[in-house]
Amino acid sequence: MRVYAESIDGSVYHYRDKSGLEVDAVIQLADGRWGAIEIKMGAGEIEETSENLMKIAKVVDTRKMNEPSFLMVLTGTEYAFRMKNGVYVVPLGCLKD
């Protein structure tokens, strides 16, 4: 992920707060845009993981940071789609070129 982020002038971070909310990767671009990514190889955790991403988006202090440009679950599944809550589900294979 770092290679993809750096190619668009971005950085990758891990996020965890004192309440236990955690995100595997936060990609932040130089212009202030950012997105959160959770990595889950199986389909069984997608729903719960998307709810966690929505919690993260709600606790962001938008006086200090922009709202997220995207929330994504990176999976080992076959299909990419956007959930009703706006979270993207993206197969690992989509990250090539």
N, C-alpha and C positions, 0 to 999 in steps of 0.2 A: 504494500500500500504506500509505503514511503516513496518508492520510485514514481508512482503515479502522481502523488501529491507534489513532489518536487518538480515534476515536469510542467506543472501549472503554477509554479511559484507558491507552493503551499508547504505546510508542515503537518506532521501527524503527532497526536498526543493521546495519552490514556487519561480517562476521567474517573475519579471516585470521590464522593463527598462523605461528610461525616455521618450522614444518615444511611449510608450503604448503597446509594445509587451509583451505578458504574456503567461505563461505556468502554468497549474494547478499543475503539479508535475515534478520535475527533480530528477531522481534517479542517485546517484553518488556512484560508488564503490571505495573501498580503493585503487585500482590499477589505478585510473584515468578514467576508462570507465564511460560513462554516457549516459542516454537516457531521452527524453522528452515525457511526456504523457499529453494529453488533455482529459478531461472527458466530454462526450456528450451522453446523454441517447437516443436521437433520431437519426435516420438515416439522417434527413434533413440537419444537420449541418456538416456532415463528410467532404464533399469536401472543404468547406470554412476553416474548422479547420485544414485540412491537409495542405492547403496553408499557414496558419499561422505557423504551425510547420516548414515548409520549410523556411520561413522568419527567424525564430529563428536560424535555423541551419546555415544560411548564415551570420548572424551577429556575430557569435561566433569567438572570436580571437583565432585562432588555434596555435598561438605562446604561449598562456597561458593555453589552454585547448585542449584536444583531440577533434576530430570531434565526433559527437554523434554516439553511437553504434546502436541506433534505435530511431525512431520517431513513436509514437503510438497514435491512438485515441481509447480510452476505451469507449465502447458503451453498450447500452442495447439491441442491435440487436442480431440476431441469428447466424450469420456466421462470421468467421474470414477470412481475406484475406489481400493481400498486394496490395496497389494501384500502378498504373504505376509510380508515383513519389517516390516510395519506402516506403511510410508511411504504417505502419501496422494498420489495423482496427481489434480490438479484443473485443469480447463480454465479459462482466463482468463475465459470467459463466465460462469462461476459466481460471479464476484466482484461482479456487479451487485446492487444493492439487497439 
